[in-house]
Amino acid sequence: MNGVVYVAYGEPARSSVLRSVASLRQYQPDLPVAVVADRPLDGLDCIMREDDHVGARYAKLAVADLTPFERTCYLDADTTVVHSLEEGFRLLDAFDLALAMDGKHTVHYVAHMTSRAPFGREEVAATVKAVGTSMITLHNCGLMFFKKCARVRGLYRVWQEEWERFGKRDQLAFVRALHRCPVRMVTLPHCWNTGYAPKAERVLHHWGDARRKGAP
């Protein structure tokens, strides 16, 4: 069975999830939805889990174990669905995992950003050293299609290990985890998960709308 999973801790995320689910229902009204949360959320099936990180990272990185679906689309809370997600689920006939290229495209680009960079220089350097090059794709982990299988669960566990090294954003940790634990993955175009409304083809991402104060 296909389904969508969100993570929602704190009022900004809870409100954002309700809006995102409403947008999803416009295109796929019968697609099951589950929300990882620490308390019930208005009419949605919830997977109850303790709120153990201000940025909800532990919950997000446990989604591969928590999902009740055979094929899952994980969505960040602060998203608006602008098209059916069915094509992403179909990709899982051939792949274990599918997610979109980040707008920054490569770790090399991140390494040469100015002071606006959302990633610590130490983690960027550690990532380049771990994978052997900065010319590697940076993915946006706010939209992820994956199948329930041992390979994906293993990747998520390594992802958590890598994230715990620096405890900031999850994207560079994902780069290192994928290098350590490769799976059959397809990279989707940036337009599948973008914050630029005119280019959004599947998901419009309102980055920061669901973030709690103090979250990385």
N, C-alpha and C positions, 0 to 999 in steps of 0.2 A: 504493500500500500504506500502511496505517495502522501507526503504531508509537509507542512511548514512548521518550523520550530523557532520561537523567539526566546530571548532572555530579558526579564524585566524586574529590576530591583530599583526601588525609589520611585517617587511620584513622576518625575519627568519621563522615565522609561515606561512606566505603566500607561501614562496618557498617550505616549507616542505609539505604543503597541496597538492600542485601540484604534488609532487613526490608520495605522498600517494595515491592520486586519480589514478595516472597512474598505480600503482601496483594493486589497486583494479580492474581496468578495465581489467587486464589480466585474472581475474577469473570470474568477473561478469560485463561484459561490459554494460549491460542494467540497472543495479541497479541505481536508482536516487540518486543524491548527492546534498546537500545544505550546504552552508558555512555561518556561522554567522560572519559578518565582518562589518567594517565601510566604506568600499569602494569596488567596483566591483573587481572580481578576474577572470581573463582570462577564459571566456567561461563557468563558473560555475554559477549555480543559487545561489544568495546570499540573506541572510536574514539580512537586514541592521540594525545595532545596534551600538550605540555610544561606542567608546573605553573608558571605564570608570575604568579600572584597569590594571596595568602593567603586571599582571599575567593572565589576561583575566578570572579571577574567576567568576565575576558577570555574564558574558556571558555564561560560562560553566554551572553555576548553574541555569540558566534560560532556558536551552535547552529543558526541558520537556514541557515548555509553548510555546517555539518558533518553535519546530519541525513541519514541514508540513505533516509528515508521521504518519500513524496509528501504525506502528512498526518501531522503530528507532534503528540503531546502531550508538552510539556516538563513534567517534574515536578522540584521540588526534592528533594534526597536525604531530607530529614527529613519525609516524608509517609507517611501510611497511606491506601491506597485503600479506600473503604468501599462502593463501588457501581461498576457497570460505567461505563466512560468513553465508551461508544459514542455516546451522544447528543451529546457534545462534538464527536466526529469528524463526525457528520452535519451539524452546524451549518456546517461548512466547505463544504457544497454552496452556501451563499449568502454566506458571509463568508470573509475572508482570515485572520481572527484572532478568538479568543474567550478572554477571561479574566475572572476574578471581581472584583467590587468589593471593595476592602479594608474591613476592619472599621472603619477610621477614616473611610471614605466620601468625604471631600473634602479637597482641599488646604487649604481654609478651616479645617477642624477641626484639621489638623496645625499650622497657623499659630498657633492659639490653645491648643495643649497646654501643659502645665506643663513643668518641668525634666525630666520623663520622656521628652520628645520624642526619638525616635530620629533625627531629621533636624536638620541644622544650620540655624540661623536664616538664614544667608546664602543657602543653597541654596533655602530656602522662598521668600525674597524674590525671588530670581532667577527662580524658576519662575512666581510670580505675575506678575512683570513680563513674562516671555516670552509667556505665554498671554493676558494681559490681564485675568485674574480669578482669585480664589481659589476660586470656586464651580465647580470642575471635579472630576470623579470621580477618585479615587485608586484604582488597581487593585493587586491583589496579583499579583506576577509569578512566583509559585512554582508556578502551574498555567497553562499557556498552550497552547491548541490553535492550530495555524497550518498553512497549506498552503505547499508549496514553490513560490514564485513571486517574480518580481523585486520586486514591491511590498513583500513582507515582508522580503526580504533587504535592501532599501534602508532600511526602518525600523530593522532591527537595527543597521545600520552607523551610522545617525544616533544611535541609542540609545547605542552605544559612545562616540561623540563627546561626547554630552551627559554621560554618566557620567564621562568622563575630566576634565571641568571641576572636579568636586568629589571624586570618588573614594570616595564613601561608599556609601549604599544605592542600589539601582537604580530605585526607584519614581518619585521625582521626575524623574529623568533620562528615564524612560519617558514621563511627562506632557509634557515639553518635546519629546521626539523625535516623539511622536504629533502634536503641534501642527505641527511642521515637516514631517512626512512622513505625512500621513493615509492610512489604509488602511480597507478595509471591515471594521469591527470590531463585535462584539456584546459587551455587558457581561453577564456571568453574575451571578446572585445570590451574595451573600457566603457562603451555605451550601454552595456548591460548593468552597470552599477556606477553611476556618476552623480555628482552634485550639480551638474550643469543641465538644467531642465530641457533646453532645446535639443540636446543630444541623447537624452535618456530613452532607451528602448525597452528596458525591462523594469529597472528600479531607479528611482530618483532618491538620492541619499542626502538627508539633511544633517550633515555631520555636526555633532555636538548637541543636538536638540535633546537627546536622552541622557546626557552626561551629568553625573552628580558632581557637586563641588569637591575638589580634591582628587578626582579621577584622572589617571594618566591619559 
